[in-house]
Amino acid sequence: MSLTFYDIALAPPVEKTSCSPNPWKTRYALNFKKVPYKTTWVPLPDISKVRVPFNIPASRKFADGSPYHTLPIVSDPTTGRTIGDSFEIAVYLEEQYPSSGAGELFPAQDLDFVFGRELELFAPIAVADVGEDGAIPAYVRFNTNVDSAFTAHAQLMGGGLPLDPARAQETKTEFEKRIGVPWDAMVVKGEARGELMKSFEETLSGLASLYRKDASGPFLLGTRATYADFIVGGWLRMCQGTLPGEEWDVIKGWYGGIFGKLHEALEVFAQMD
Ligand SMILES: N[C@@H](CCC(=O)N[C@@H](CS)C(=O)NCC(=O)O)C(=O)O
């Protein structure tokens, strides 16, 4: 029996515009494990309506403590489990399907990338609670630091989110309510945009150093992909799907093309059902 994977539907055709980082981490992990699944596309404004009936805890909270309903979700009819956090989904797949597909998602490796700044967000980044066993805590820290590094520059991306024209206004209104700023004012332009791109590049230098450790590339462990590459790859999908083409090209070229090569190599785990 197939698992069901819930991803966010943006502008049609949804398969072409899908660029939400956390669902992409899950797609990469599902394809890596070669676990059969079907995708259910949920329009961005309908996430709460779809998620609440599952009765699973919200993976994030707004700054005032109220639940922030997010995707991905994965339901596995074989075990009856429904999981609503990308990291917890990856841990579940590893436990449930240890010998499937391309192997281990969480082999021990050096994942020492530190973002090193507190972010003030309308909804803080969630830290997955998956225990302290083996190599996994290092991946949890890596996930939090990579999420923070990219989120700190998400203002570059937000304005380019490919919204479904039929639902765009309600989505913009919701984000304006959350962030307290008119949609158009959230879009960074001109010199400030250049500065933010510069900060983005500098912020990713520690990540690039980790990628340089094994020069055989394109993954952190050379030719072997792991969940850490899917974490970075999920955010690269967000960059590709939201940034103007020239900026995406620039990012792909940073640090000798590390991010471009990684994105390209992840294509083998990017198929859709
Ligand atoms: N900790 C969660 C975070 C999930 C998350 O933030 N998902 C975003 C998409 S990447 C979302 O569903 N956003 C919906 C919204 O902002 O309304 C996970 O890793 O699954």
The ligand as an SDF file (V2000), in Angstrom:
LIG
                    3D

 20 19  0  0  0  0  0  0  0  0999 V2000
    9.0410   21.8030   11.2580 N   0  0  0  0  0  0  0  0  0  0  0  0
    8.1760   21.6400   10.1290 C   0  0  0  0  0  0  0  0  0  0  0  0
    8.0480   22.9630    9.4120 C   0  0  0  0  0  0  0  0  0  0  0  0
    7.1350   22.8630    8.2150 C   0  0  0  0  0  0  0  0  0  0  0  0
    6.8970   24.1970    7.5400 C   0  0  0  0  0  0  0  0  0  0  0  0
    7.2760   25.2600    8.0270 O   0  0  0  0  0  0  0  0  0  0  0  0
    6.2220   24.0840    6.3830 N   0  0  0  0  0  0  0  0  0  0  0  0
    5.9000   25.2650    5.5920 C   0  0  0  0  0  0  0  0  0  0  0  0
    6.3140   25.0250    4.1530 C   0  0  0  0  0  0  0  0  0  0  0  0
    8.0550   24.7900    3.9930 S   0  0  0  0  0  0  0  0  0  0  0  0
    4.3800   25.4540    5.5740 C   0  0  0  0  0  0  0  0  0  0  0  0
    3.6420   24.4890    5.5970 O   0  0  0  0  0  0  0  0  0  0  0  0
    3.8960   26.6990    5.4870 N   0  0  0  0  0  0  0  0  0  0  0  0
    2.5090   26.9490    5.3880 C   0  0  0  0  0  0  0  0  0  0  0  0
    2.1400   28.3510    5.6920 C   0  0  0  0  0  0  0  0  0  0  0  0
    3.0290   29.1800    5.8930 O   0  0  0  0  0  0  0  0  0  0  0  0
    0.9330   28.6270    5.7510 O   0  0  0  0  0  0  0  0  0  0  0  0
    8.7130   20.5590    9.1970 C   0  0  0  0  0  0  0  0  0  0  0  0
    9.9320   20.3830    9.1390 O   0  0  0  0  0  0  0  0  0  0  0  0
    7.9080   19.8630    8.5720 O   0  0  0  0  0  0  0  0  0  0  0  0
  1  2  1  0
  2  3  1  0
  2 18  1  0
  3  4  1  0
  4  5  1  0
  5  6  2  0
  5  7  1  0
  7  8  1  0
  8  9  1  0
  8 11  1  0
  9 10  1  0
 11 12  2  0
 11 13  1  0
 13 14  1  0
 14 15  1  0
 15 16  2  0
 15 17  1  0
 18 19  2  0
 18 20  1  0
M  END
$$$$
